[in-house]
Amino acid sequence: MDNLKAVIEALVFVSDTPVTLAVMEKILEGVSRKEISSTLDELMGEYERRPGGVFLKEIAGGYQFRTGEALAPWILKLKGQKPMDLTPAAMETLAVVAYRQPVMKSEIEKVRGVDVSGILRGLMEKKLVRIMGRKNVPGRPIIYGTTGRFLEVFGLKALSDLPTLREFKELEE
């Protein structure tokens, strides 16, 4: 395909959510996953080298255009909305869910030492946490996990990109 780079760039641009390789492969019939992936790598390199306002990033299992943090004041003026506001209690709860998922509410409360019903509800409304199912134990309690939106908001490709305890300790030194 002669214009593969332009087509891929347009697909990522018009999508509200990160576009996965599988979706692109389905749309770009006859183009191999390897060719799509190498074209995406090439595009990411081009955006990285230029001093522009947007860049292409692999995030939440797909690809998405992002803006640099330094540009936030101007974007906020345009959008008229503030970034997602999470209280320290919500961040602590979200961290427990992220690092221990799938996790039951009682396990979160054991770590935090307080009731997290309202906080979990708020995190679910913000689409950062979701119900993953029920644990196969008596009472069949609900288990929670993070969402793709969580990865987007925090700029992560996958949960494995979360900092480790060792990395946290190195920051403190």
N, C-alpha and C positions, 0 to 999 in steps of 0.2 A: 504494500500500500504506500503510495507516494507521499501522502499527507498524514501519515500515522502520528507523527509528533503533534501536529495541529489538532487532530481528532481527539487524541488522549487529553491534551491540554484543555480542549473545550468541554469534554466530559467531566473532568475534575472541576472545572470552573463553574459549570451550571448545577452541580450537585450540592444539596444542602448538607449532606453527610459524607464522610470519607468513602471514596469509591474503591472497592476491592478489585484485586486482579481477576477474580472469578467473574465479577460483573462485566469488567472490560472485555474479558475473553469471550463472554456470551454475546456482547454487542459487536465486537470486532471479529466476526466469523472469518475463519481462515487464517487469523494471525495467531501465532504461537504465544503462549504465556511467557516464554523466554524473551521473545522479541518485544512484547509489551513491557516486561520488567526492565529490559535494558534501555528502552526508550524513556521510561519513567526515571531511571537513574540519570540518563543524559539530561532530561529536563530539570531534575532537582539540582544537578551540577550547574546548569546555566543560570538558574534562579539564585543559587548560592553565590555565584561569582559576581553578579550584578548588584549594585547598591540600590535596589528598588524597595518599594514598600510592601511587596508580597514575596513569599517564597513557597515552594512546594515541599510538603513534608509527609512522610509516612507516619500515619497516626491511626490508632484504634483499628488496626487490621486493614486499613485502606490508605488512600492518598487524598490530601486536602490542601487547598491554598490557605495559608495563614499569614498574619501580619506580625511584625516584630513588636515586642512589649514597649519599646520606646515610642511607638506610634499611638499607643492607647489613648492619650489625652485628646487627640484629634478625632479618633474613631468614636470615642464616647460623646464628643460634641455633636457629631453627625447622627449617631444612633439615639442619643438622648436617654440612654439607659446606663445604669452602673453595672459593673461586673457582678457575677454571682456572689452573693453575700452569704458566707457561712460562718456561724458562730464558732468559737473555740470548741464548744461541746459537740457541735455537728461535725467539725473536722476530726475530733477524737473518735467519734463513732464511725465516721467514714473510714478512718485509718484502720480501725479494728476490723471492719467488714472487708476492706481491701486486702489486708494481710492474712486474714484467717478464713476467708471464704472457701466453701460455703459455711456459713455460721448461723447459729440459732440466736434469737433475741436474748435468751438467758445467758448464753456465753458472752455476748457483748456486755450485758449488764454485770456479769461477774468481773470482767476486766475493768469496766468504768466505775462500778460501785453505785450506779444510779439507774433509775428507770429510763429506758431509751425509746419508749413507744412513740412519743411525739416527735422526737428527733428522726427516728426511722421513717415515720410518715412524711416528714418534711423532705428528707433525702429522696424518698420515692417520688414525691411531687416534682422535685427538681430533676428527676430521671437520672440520678446518680447511683441509686441502689434499686435492685429489683428482687422480687420473690423468685427464687430458683426452684422451689418445690417444697416438699415436706421430707423430714428425716424419718427413716424407717425405724422408729423407736416408739414405745408406748406414748400415746397422746399425739403422735405425728406432728411435732412442732414445725412451723414454717422455717425454712432456711433462706438466708439472704446472700446476695452477692452484688458486685458492682456491674455497671452497664457499659456499653460502648460510649455513651455520653460522658461517663466518668473519665475514660481514656482521653476523649477529645478535650474536655475541660482542663485536664492536667497535662496535656501535650505528650501523652505516652503512646508508644506503638502497641505495647502489650503490658500485662501485669508484671512480667519479668523485668520491666524497666523501672519498677519502683525501687527506691534506694534501699539498700540492706542496712541492717543494724550496724555493721562495720563502717559503712559510708557515713551514717549519722554520727558515729563516734569520731571519725576523722574530721568532720566539720567542726566539732566542739574543740578540737585541739588547736 
